[in-house]
């Protein structure tokens, strides 16, 4: 594994060289070292852990309690408890998390939103337009 603090037994895996077209729903834990073209969702009601290894990638939304990314994600990320971004992590999409750990070198091209309230209750922020009277 990739140095997870609370190392759990991986129940399911998508191995390197494997490609999945379509959404994946899992319980427990899932490690992705291949490619998923679709959403990846951990079921609510029990702890879920999603690990995207260095060779792995997801093109779609991901959601789980504990999300560890060492590979790439193109799409929004929801980590209901903890988001870990390793040095080679690449995320193109908005990220919502309760707790964030990010190693030097990880890249996020999107908004970082701490989960202070349930995600469905968060209203999108309207950009503030500067005026000529604004002082910087």
DSSP file (Angstrom, degrees, kcal/mol; ACC not computed):
  #  RESIDUE AA STRUCTURE BP1 BP2  ACC     N-H-->O    O-->H-N    N-H-->O    O-->H-N    TCO  KAPPA ALPHA  PHI   PSI    X-CA   Y-CA   Z-CA
    1    1 A X              0   0    0      0, 0.0     6,-0.0     0, 0.0    30,-0.0   0.000 360.0 360.0 360.0-168.1    0.0    0.0    0.0
    2    2 A X        -     0   0    0     66,-0.0     0, 0.0    51,-0.0     0, 0.0   0.069 360.0 -79.5-111.7  24.2    1.0    3.6    0.0
    3    3 A X        -     0   0    0      1,-0.2     2,-0.2     2,-0.0     3,-0.0   0.872  61.5-178.9  85.2  38.1    1.7    4.4    3.7
    4    4 A X        -     0   0    0      1,-0.1     3,-0.4     4,-0.1    -1,-0.2  -0.509  27.4-136.4 -71.7 138.1   -1.9    4.9    5.0
    5    5 A X  S    S+     0   0    0      1,-0.3     2,-1.0    -2,-0.2    -1,-0.1   0.952 101.0  34.8 -62.2 -52.2   -2.0    5.7    8.6
    6    6 A X  S    S-     0   0    0     -3,-0.0     2,-0.4     2,-0.0    -1,-0.3  -0.763  91.4-154.6-103.1  85.1   -4.8    3.4    9.5
    7    7 A X        -     0   0    0     -2,-1.0     2,-0.3    -3,-0.4    -2,-0.0  -0.454  14.8-173.4 -70.5 119.0   -4.0    0.6    7.1
    8    8 A X        -     0   0    0     -2,-0.4     2,-0.4    20,-0.0    -4,-0.1  -0.695  33.3 -95.7-106.6 160.9   -7.1   -1.4    6.3
    9    9 A X        -     0   0    0     -2,-0.3     2,-0.5     1,-0.1    20,-0.1  -0.650  40.1-124.1 -76.1 127.7   -7.4   -4.6    4.3
   10   10 A X        -     0   0    0     -2,-0.4    20,-0.1     1,-0.2     3,-0.1  -0.618  25.7-173.5 -75.4 123.6   -8.3   -3.8    0.7
   11   11 A X        +     0   0    0     -2,-0.5     2,-0.3    18,-0.4    19,-0.2   0.804  67.9  22.1 -87.4 -32.4  -11.4   -5.7   -0.2
   12   12 A X  E     -a   30   0A   0     17,-1.2    19,-2.1    15,-0.0     2,-0.3  -0.960  65.5-171.7-137.7 152.7  -11.5   -4.8   -3.9
   13   13 A X  E     -a   31   0A   0     -2,-0.3     2,-0.6    17,-0.2    19,-0.2  -1.000  21.9-155.1-147.4 146.0   -9.0   -3.8   -6.5
   14   14 A X  E     -a   32   0A   0     17,-2.6    19,-3.5    -2,-0.3    20,-1.3  -0.958  39.0-142.4-116.0 105.9   -8.7   -2.6  -10.0
   15   15 A X    >   -     0   0    0     -2,-0.6     3,-2.0    18,-0.2    20,-0.2  -0.114  23.5 -80.1 -74.9 164.0   -5.3   -3.6  -11.1
   16   16 A X  T 3  S+     0   0    0      1,-0.3    18,-0.3    18,-0.2    -1,-0.2  -0.338 119.3  26.5 -58.1 138.4   -2.7   -1.8  -13.2
   17   17 A X  T 3  S+     0   0    0     16,-0.3     2,-0.4     1,-0.3    -1,-0.3   0.350  97.6 114.6  86.6  -6.1   -3.5   -2.4  -16.9
   18   18 A X    <   -     0   0    0     -3,-2.0    17,-2.5    -4,-0.1     2,-0.4  -0.785  47.5-163.2 -98.8 141.7   -7.2   -2.8  -16.2
   19   19 A X  E     -i   35   0B   0     -2,-0.4     2,-0.5    15,-0.2    17,-0.2  -0.991   2.8-163.7-127.3 131.7   -9.8   -0.3  -17.5
   20   20 A X  E     -i   36   0B   0     15,-2.7    17,-3.2    -2,-0.4     2,-0.7  -0.963   3.6-160.7-114.5 124.6  -13.4    0.0  -16.2
   21   21 A X  E     +i   37   0B   0     -2,-0.5     2,-0.2    15,-0.2    17,-0.2  -0.919  61.6  31.4-103.7 111.2  -15.9    1.9  -18.3
   22   22 A X  S    S-     0   0    0     15,-2.2    15,-0.1    -2,-0.7     2,-0.1  -0.620  97.3 -45.9 129.7 170.1  -18.9    2.9  -16.0
   23   23 A X        -     0   0    0     -2,-0.2     2,-0.4    15,-0.2    17,-0.2  -0.404  45.6-152.2 -75.2 147.9  -19.6    3.8  -12.5
   24   24 A X  E     -b   40   0A   0     15,-3.4    17,-2.9    -2,-0.1     2,-0.4  -0.985   9.5-172.9-122.3 129.4  -18.3    1.8   -9.5
   25   25 A X  E     +b   41   0A   0     -2,-0.4     2,-0.3    15,-0.2    17,-0.2  -0.984  17.0 172.7-119.1 132.4  -20.0    1.6   -6.2
   26   26 A X  E     -b   42   0A   0     15,-2.5    17,-2.6    -2,-0.4     2,-0.3  -0.917  24.8-148.3-138.1 161.8  -18.1   -0.2   -3.4
   27   27 A X  S    S+     0   0    0     -2,-0.3     2,-0.8    15,-0.2    21,-0.1  -0.928  75.5   5.2-123.9 154.7  -18.2   -0.9    0.3
   28   28 A X  S    S-     0   0    0     19,-0.4    21,-2.3    -2,-0.3     2,-0.3  -0.660 119.7 -19.8  76.6-112.5  -15.2   -1.2    2.6
   29   29 A X  E     - c   0  49A   0     -2,-0.8   -17,-1.2    19,-0.2   -18,-0.4  -0.963  51.2-170.0-136.8 151.7  -12.2   -0.4    0.6
   30   30 A X  E     -ac  12  50A   0     19,-2.3    21,-2.9    -2,-0.3     2,-0.5  -0.994   6.5-160.3-140.4 130.5  -11.2   -0.2   -3.0
   31   31 A X  E     -ac  13  51A   0    -19,-2.1   -17,-2.6    -2,-0.4     2,-0.6  -0.958   7.4-162.3-112.5 130.1   -7.7    0.3   -4.5
   32   32 A X  E     +ac  14  52A   0     19,-3.3    21,-2.1    -2,-0.5    24,-0.3  -0.944  29.3 151.2-115.7 113.3   -7.4    1.6   -8.1
   33   33 A X  S    S+     0   0    0    -19,-3.5   -16,-0.3    -2,-0.6   -18,-0.2   0.397  71.3  52.6-112.7  -5.3   -4.1    1.1   -9.9
   34   34 A X  S    S-     0   0    0    -20,-1.3    23,-2.1   -18,-0.3     2,-0.4   0.060 101.2 -72.4-102.2-144.7   -5.8    0.9  -13.3
   35   35 A X  E     -ij  19  57B   0    -17,-2.5   -15,-2.7   -20,-0.2     2,-0.5  -0.966  32.4-166.8-125.2 135.8   -8.2    3.4  -15.0
   36   36 A X  E     -ij  20  58B   0     21,-2.2    23,-2.8    -2,-0.4     2,-0.8  -0.988   4.7-166.5-121.1 123.3  -11.9    4.1  -14.2
   37   37 A X  E     +ij  21  59B   0    -17,-3.2   -15,-2.2    -2,-0.5     2,-0.3  -0.780  68.1  42.0-105.6  84.1  -13.9    6.1  -16.7
   38   38 A X  S    S-     0   0    0     -2,-0.8    21,-0.2    21,-0.7   -15,-0.2  -0.914  99.8 -51.0 159.8 175.7  -16.9    6.8  -14.5
   39   39 A X        -     0   0    0     -2,-0.3   -15,-3.4    21,-0.1     2,-0.5  -0.477  40.8-153.2 -77.8 146.9  -17.9    7.8  -11.0
   40   40 A X  E     +bd  24  62A   0     21,-2.7    23,-2.0   -17,-0.2     2,-0.4  -0.982  19.2 179.4-123.9 118.4  -16.5    5.9   -8.0
   41   41 A X  E     -bd  25  63A   0    -17,-2.9   -15,-2.5    -2,-0.5     2,-0.4  -0.972  22.2-148.6-130.1 127.5  -18.7    6.0   -4.9
   42   42 A X  E     -b   26   0A   0     21,-3.1   -15,-0.2    -2,-0.4     6,-0.1  -0.791  37.4-108.5 -88.4 133.5  -18.2    4.5   -1.4
   43   43 A X    >   -     0   0    0    -17,-2.6     3,-0.6    -2,-0.4   -15,-0.2  -0.293  29.6-122.6 -63.2 141.5  -21.5    3.5    0.2
   44   44 A X  T 3  S+     0   0    0      1,-0.2    -1,-0.1    20,-0.1     3,-0.1  -0.367  87.6  53.7 -73.6 161.4  -22.8    5.6    3.1
   45   45 A X  T 3  S+     0   0    0     -2,-0.1     2,-0.3     1,-0.1    -1,-0.2   0.197 105.2  49.6  99.8 -16.4  -23.5    4.0    6.4
   46   46 A X  S <  S-     0   0    0     -3,-0.6    19,-0.2   -18,-0.0   -18,-0.1  -0.981  98.9 -82.5-147.6 154.9  -20.1    2.3    6.9
   47   47 A X        -     0   0    0     -2,-0.3   -19,-0.4    -3,-0.1     2,-0.4  -0.349  48.2-169.9 -61.4 133.3  -16.5    3.4    6.7
   48   48 A X        -     0   0    0    -21,-0.1    18,-2.3    -6,-0.1     2,-0.4  -0.957   9.2-165.3-126.5 147.1  -15.2    3.5    3.2
   49   49 A X  E     -ce  29  66A   0    -21,-2.3   -19,-2.3    -2,-0.4     2,-0.5  -0.995   0.5-168.2-135.0 127.3  -11.7    3.9    1.9
   50   50 A X  E     -ce  30  67A   0     16,-2.9    18,-3.0    -2,-0.4     2,-0.5  -0.970   4.3-171.2-118.0 125.6  -10.7    4.7   -1.7
   51   51 A X  E     -ce  31  68A   0    -21,-2.9   -19,-3.3    -2,-0.5     2,-0.7  -0.970   6.9-168.4-118.5 122.4   -7.0    4.5   -2.7
   52   52 A X  E     -ce  32  69A   0     16,-3.0    18,-3.2    -2,-0.5    19,-1.0  -0.920  22.2-147.9-109.8 105.7   -5.9    5.7   -6.1
   53   53 A X    >   -     0   0    0    -21,-2.1     3,-1.5    -2,-0.7    19,-0.3  -0.092  29.1 -92.7 -70.1 169.5   -2.4    4.4   -6.6
   54   54 A X  T 3  S+     0   0    0      1,-0.3    -1,-0.1    17,-0.2   -21,-0.1   0.852 127.5  41.6 -53.8 -41.3    0.4    6.2   -8.5
   55   55 A X  T 3  S+     0   0    0     16,-0.1    -1,-0.3     2,-0.0   -22,-0.1   0.604 102.8  96.2 -82.4  -5.7   -0.3    4.4  -11.8
   56   56 A X    <   -     0   0    0     -3,-1.5    16,-1.9   -24,-0.3     2,-0.3  -0.362  48.4-179.7 -87.3 160.4   -4.1    4.7  -11.3
   57   57 A X  E     -jk  35  72B   0    -23,-2.1   -21,-2.2    14,-0.2     2,-0.4  -0.987  13.6-159.0-156.8 148.9   -6.6    7.3  -12.6
   58   58 A X  E     -jk  36  73B   0     14,-1.9    16,-2.7    -2,-0.3     2,-0.6  -0.998   4.4-165.3-129.9 132.2  -10.3    8.2  -12.4
   59   59 A X  E     +jk  37  74B   0    -23,-2.8   -21,-0.7    -2,-0.4     2,-0.3  -0.861  68.6  45.9-113.9  92.9  -12.2   10.3  -14.9
   60   60 A X  S    S-     0   0    0     14,-1.2     2,-0.2    -2,-0.6   -21,-0.1  -0.905  99.3 -49.7 158.3 176.4  -15.4   11.0  -12.9
   61   61 A X        -     0   0    0     -2,-0.3   -21,-2.7    14,-0.1     2,-0.4  -0.510  49.3-158.8 -75.7 142.2  -16.6   12.1   -9.5
   62   62 A X  E     +df  40  77A   0     14,-2.5    16,-2.2   -23,-0.2     2,-0.3  -0.962  12.9 175.0-124.5 146.8  -15.2   10.2   -6.5
   63   63 A X  E     +df  41  78A   0    -23,-2.0   -21,-3.1    -2,-0.4     2,-0.3  -0.960  16.6 127.1-152.5 127.2  -16.7   10.0   -3.0
   64   64 A X  E     - f   0  79A   0     14,-1.9    16,-2.5    -2,-0.3    17,-0.4  -0.959  60.4-105.2-165.5 170.4  -15.7    8.1    0.1
   65   65 A X  E    S+     0   0A   0      1,-0.3    16,-2.6    -2,-0.3    17,-1.8   0.964 111.3  25.8 -69.5 -52.4  -15.0    8.6    3.8
   66   66 A X  E    S-ef  49  82A   0    -18,-2.3   -16,-2.9    15,-0.2     2,-0.5  -0.963  74.7-175.3-116.7 119.1  -11.2    8.3    3.4
   67   67 A X  E     -ef  50  83A   0     15,-2.8    17,-3.1    -2,-0.5     2,-0.5  -0.966   4.7-174.8-118.7 124.3   -9.7    9.1    0.0
   68   68 A X  E     -ef  51  84A   0    -18,-3.0   -16,-3.0    -2,-0.5     2,-0.5  -0.980   6.7-170.6-118.2 122.7   -6.0    8.7   -0.7
   69   69 A X  E     +ef  52  85A   0     15,-3.0    17,-2.8    -2,-0.5    20,-0.3  -0.958  29.5 147.2-119.9 121.2   -4.8    9.9   -4.1
   70   70 A X  S    S+     0   0    0    -18,-3.2   -17,-0.2    -2,-0.5    -1,-0.1   0.410  75.9  43.4-118.9 -10.6   -1.3    9.2   -5.4
   71   71 A X  S    S-     0   0    0    -19,-1.0    19,-2.3     1,-0.1     2,-0.3   0.189 101.7 -59.6-106.7-135.1   -2.4    9.0   -9.1
   72   72 A X  E     -kl  57  90B   0    -16,-1.9   -14,-1.9   -19,-0.3     2,-0.4  -0.921  34.2-173.3-127.3 148.1   -4.8   11.3  -11.1
   73   73 A X  E     -kl  58  91B   0     17,-2.6    19,-2.8    -2,-0.3     2,-0.6  -0.998   7.2-168.7-136.1 130.6   -8.4   12.3  -10.9
   74   74 A X  E     +kl  59  92B   0    -16,-2.7   -14,-1.2    -2,-0.4     2,-0.2  -0.914  66.3  42.1-117.4 100.2  -10.4   14.4  -13.4
   75   75 A X  S    S-     0   0    0     17,-1.8    17,-0.1    -2,-0.6   -14,-0.1  -0.793  99.4 -45.9 146.1 170.5  -13.6   15.3  -11.7
   76   76 A X        -     0   0    0     -2,-0.2   -14,-2.5    17,-0.1     2,-0.4  -0.347  48.3-149.3 -71.5 150.2  -14.9   16.4   -8.3
   77   77 A X  E     -fg  62  95A   0     17,-2.6    19,-2.9   -16,-0.2     2,-0.5  -0.980  11.4-172.8-123.3 129.0  -13.6   14.8   -5.1
   78   78 A X  E     -fg  63  96A   0    -16,-2.2   -14,-1.9    -2,-0.4     2,-0.7  -0.970   2.4-178.3-121.5 114.5  -15.6   14.4   -1.9
   79   79 A X  E     -fg  64  97A   0     17,-2.9    19,-0.8    -2,-0.5   -14,-0.2  -0.929   9.5-165.1-109.8 105.4  -13.8   13.0    1.2
   80   80 A X  E    S+     0   0A   0    -16,-2.5   -15,-0.2    -2,-0.7   -14,-0.1   0.755  84.0   1.7 -65.9 -24.2  -16.3   12.8    3.9
   81   81 A X  E    S+     0   0A   0    -16,-2.6    18,-1.2   -17,-0.4     2,-0.4   0.641 129.7   9.3-123.1 -65.5  -13.6   12.4    6.6
   82   82 A X  E     -fg  66  99A   0    -17,-1.8   -15,-2.8    16,-0.2     2,-0.5  -0.981  47.6-166.6-133.5 133.9  -10.0   12.5    5.3
   83   83 A X  E     -fg  67 100A   0     16,-2.7    18,-2.7    -2,-0.4     2,-0.5  -0.985  10.0-170.5-117.0 122.4   -8.4   13.4    2.0
   84   84 A X  E     -fg  68 101A   0    -17,-3.1   -15,-3.0    -2,-0.5     2,-0.6  -0.963   1.4-169.0-113.0 125.4   -4.7   12.4    1.6
   85   85 A X  E     -fg  69 102A   0     16,-2.9    18,-3.0    -2,-0.5    21,-0.2  -0.954  10.9-152.7-116.1 114.6   -2.8   13.8   -1.5
   86   86 A X    >   -     0   0    0    -17,-2.8     3,-2.2    -2,-0.6    19,-0.0  -0.292  36.2 -91.0 -80.4 171.1    0.6   12.2   -2.1
   87   87 A X  T 3  S+     0   0    0      1,-0.3   -17,-0.1    19,-0.1    -1,-0.1   0.775 125.3  43.8 -57.2 -33.1    3.4   14.0   -3.9
   88   88 A X  T 3  S+     0   0    0     18,-0.1    -1,-0.3   -18,-0.1   -18,-0.1   0.293  84.1 128.8 -97.9  11.5    2.5   12.8   -7.4
   89   89 A X    <   -     0   0    0     -3,-2.2    18,-2.3   -20,-0.3     2,-0.4  -0.418  36.6-170.7 -67.8 138.9   -1.3   13.3   -7.0
   90   90 A X  E     +lm  72 107B   0    -19,-2.3   -17,-2.6    16,-0.2     2,-0.5  -0.978   5.1 179.9-133.0 119.0   -3.0   15.3   -9.8
   91   91 A X  E     -lm  73 108B   0     16,-2.4    18,-3.3    -2,-0.4     2,-0.6  -0.982  12.7-173.3-124.3 124.5   -6.6   16.5   -9.3
   92   92 A X  E     +lm  74 109B   0    -19,-2.8   -17,-1.8    -2,-0.5     2,-0.2  -0.871  61.7  50.4-113.8  94.1   -8.6   18.4  -11.9
   93   93 A X  S    S-     0   0    0     16,-0.9   -17,-0.1    -2,-0.6    16,-0.1  -0.834  95.3 -57.7 157.1 165.9  -11.8   19.3  -10.2
   94   94 A X        -     0   0    0     -2,-0.2   -17,-2.6    16,-0.2     2,-0.4  -0.404  47.8-148.4 -70.7 147.4  -13.3   20.8   -7.0
   95   95 A X  E     -gh  77 112A   0     16,-3.4    18,-3.1   -19,-0.2     2,-0.4  -0.978  13.1-173.6-125.2 125.5  -12.3   19.1   -3.8
   96   96 A X  E     +gh  78 113A   0    -19,-2.9   -17,-2.9    -2,-0.4     2,-0.3  -0.976  20.7 157.3-118.1 131.0  -14.5   18.9   -0.7
   97   97 A X  E     -gh  79 114A   0     16,-1.7    18,-4.1    -2,-0.4   -17,-0.2  -0.963  44.5-148.5-150.2 159.6  -13.0   17.5    2.5
   98   98 A X  E    S+     0   0A   0    -19,-0.8     2,-0.4     1,-0.4   -16,-0.2   0.802  96.8  13.7 -94.7 -45.7  -13.3   17.4    6.3
   99   99 A X  E    S-g   82   0A   0    -18,-1.2   -16,-2.7   -20,-0.2    -1,-0.4  -0.996  74.7-159.5-132.0 137.9   -9.6   16.9    6.9
  100  100 A X  E     +g   83   0A   0     -2,-0.4     2,-0.4   -18,-0.2   -16,-0.2  -0.967  13.2 179.9-125.0 132.0   -6.8   17.4    4.4
  101  101 A X  E     +g   84   0A   0    -18,-2.7   -16,-2.9    -2,-0.4     2,-0.4  -0.995  14.1 179.6-125.4 124.3   -3.3   16.2    4.3
  102  102 A X  E     -g   85   0A   0     -2,-0.4   -16,-0.2   -18,-0.2     2,-0.2  -0.979  16.5-146.0-133.6 121.6   -1.3   17.2    1.2
  103  103 A X    >   -     0   0    0    -18,-3.0     3,-1.9    -2,-0.4     2,-0.1  -0.510  38.8 -88.5 -82.4 153.7    2.3   16.4    0.4
  104  104 A X  T 3  S+     0   0    0      1,-0.2    -1,-0.1    -2,-0.2     3,-0.1  -0.397 115.2  34.2 -59.8 131.1    4.6   18.8   -1.4
  105  105 A X  T 3  S+     0   0    0      1,-0.4    -1,-0.2    -2,-0.1   -18,-0.1   0.065  83.1 126.9 108.6 -22.6    4.3   18.3   -5.1
  106  106 A X    <   -     0   0    0     -3,-1.9    -1,-0.4   -21,-0.2     2,-0.4  -0.400  46.5-150.9 -66.6 145.6    0.6   17.4   -5.2
  107  107 A X  E     -m   90   0B   0    -18,-2.3   -16,-2.4    -3,-0.1     2,-0.4  -0.975  16.1-175.3-126.8 133.4   -1.4   19.5   -7.6
  108  108 A X  E     -m   91   0B   0     -2,-0.4     2,-0.7   -18,-0.2   -16,-0.2  -0.993   6.8-170.3-125.5 123.1   -5.1   20.5   -7.5
  109  109 A X  E     +m   92   0B   0    -18,-3.3   -16,-0.9    -2,-0.4     2,-0.3  -0.795  65.9  48.9-109.1  85.1   -6.7   22.5  -10.3
  110  110 A X  S    S-     0   0    0     -2,-0.7     2,-0.3   -18,-0.2   -16,-0.2  -0.960  96.8 -52.1 168.4-176.8  -10.0   23.4   -8.7
  111  111 A X        -     0   0    0     -2,-0.3   -16,-3.4     2,-0.0     2,-0.6  -0.631  39.3-141.6 -87.3 142.6  -11.5   24.8   -5.6
  112  112 A X  E     -h   95   0A   0     -2,-0.3     2,-0.5   -18,-0.2   -16,-0.2  -0.916  23.5-179.3 -99.9 122.2  -10.7   23.6   -2.1
  113  113 A X  E     -h   96   0A   0    -18,-3.1   -16,-1.7    -2,-0.6     2,-0.1  -0.933  20.2-143.0-128.3 109.9  -13.8   23.5    0.1
  114  114 A X  E     -h   97   0A   0     -2,-0.5     2,-1.5   -18,-0.2     3,-0.3  -0.462  27.0-118.7 -66.5 142.6  -13.6   22.4    3.7
  115  115 A X        +     0   0    0    -18,-4.1    -1,-0.1     1,-0.2     3,-0.1  -0.640  54.3 149.7 -88.5  86.6  -16.7   20.5    4.7
  116  116 A X  S    S+     0   0    0     -2,-1.5     2,-0.3     2,-0.1    -1,-0.2   0.748  73.0  20.3 -87.8 -27.4  -18.1   22.7    7.5
  117  117 A X  S    S-     0   0    0     -3,-0.3     5,-0.1     1,-0.1    -1,-0.1  -0.860 111.8 -66.1-130.6 166.4  -21.7   21.7    6.7
  118  118 A X    >>  -     0   0    0     -2,-0.3     3,-2.0     1,-0.1     4,-0.5  -0.296  51.0-120.3 -54.8 140.1  -23.1   18.8    4.8
  119  119 A X  G >4 S+     0   0    0      1,-0.3     3,-1.0     2,-0.2    -1,-0.1   0.809 111.2  56.2 -57.2 -33.7  -22.1   19.1    1.1
  120  120 A X  G 34 S+     0   0    0      1,-0.2    -1,-0.3     3,-0.0    -2,-0.1   0.688 104.2  55.3 -73.1 -14.6  -25.7   19.2   -0.2
  121  121 A X  G <4 S+     0   0    0     -3,-2.0     2,-0.6     2,-0.1    -1,-0.2   0.545  83.3 102.3 -91.7  -7.6  -26.3   22.3    2.1
  122  122 A X    <<  -     0   0    0     -3,-1.0     2,-0.3    -4,-0.5     3,-0.0  -0.659  63.3-149.3 -81.9 120.7  -23.4   24.3    0.7
  123  123 A X        -     0   0    0     -2,-0.6    -2,-0.1     1,-0.1    -3,-0.0  -0.674  28.6-100.4 -86.0 142.2  -24.6   26.9   -1.8
  124  124 A X        -     0   0    0     -2,-0.3     2,-0.3     1,-0.1    -1,-0.1  -0.350  39.4-117.8 -61.3 140.2  -22.2   27.9   -4.6
  125  125 A X        -     0   0    0     -3,-0.0     2,-0.4     1,-0.0    -1,-0.1  -0.614  18.4-133.9 -80.8 135.9  -20.4   31.1   -3.9
  126  126 A X        -     0   0    0     -2,-0.3     2,-0.0     1,-0.1    -1,-0.0  -0.757  31.0-109.5 -85.5 133.9  -20.9   34.0   -6.3
  127  127 A X        -     0   0    0     -2,-0.4     2,-0.6     1,-0.1    -1,-0.1  -0.359  28.3-124.3 -63.9 141.8  -17.6   35.6   -7.3
  128  128 A X        -     0   0    0     -2,-0.0     2,-0.5    -3,-0.0    -1,-0.1  -0.785  19.7-143.6 -89.9 122.0  -17.1   39.0   -5.9
  129  129 A X        -     0   0    0     -2,-0.6     2,-0.1     1,-0.0    -1,-0.0  -0.740  17.9-126.2 -85.8 125.1  -16.5   41.6   -8.5
  130  130 A X        -     0   0    0     -2,-0.5     2,-0.2     2,-0.0    -1,-0.0  -0.413  23.8-150.5 -68.2 145.9  -13.9   44.3   -7.5
  131  131 A X    >   -     0   0    0     -2,-0.1     3,-1.2     1,-0.1    -1,-0.0  -0.679  28.5-107.4-109.1 169.0  -15.1   47.8   -7.8
  132  132 A X  T 3  S+     0   0    0      1,-0.3    -1,-0.1    -2,-0.2    -2,-0.0   0.756 120.3  58.1 -66.6 -22.4  -13.0   50.9   -8.5
  133  133 A X  T 3  S+     0   0    0      2,-0.1    -1,-0.3     0, 0.0     2,-0.1   0.606  82.4 110.8 -82.1 -11.5  -13.6   51.9   -4.9
  134  134 A X    <   -     0   0    0     -3,-1.2     2,-0.4     1,-0.0    -4,-0.0  -0.362  57.6-149.5 -67.2 140.8  -12.0   48.7   -3.6
  135  135 A X              0   0    0      1,-0.1    -2,-0.1    -2,-0.1    -1,-0.0  -0.942 360.0 360.0-111.4 133.7   -8.7   49.0   -1.8
  136  136 A X              0   0    0     -2,-0.4    -1,-0.1     0, 0.0    -2,-0.0   0.407 360.0 360.0-102.1 360.0   -6.2   46.2   -2.1
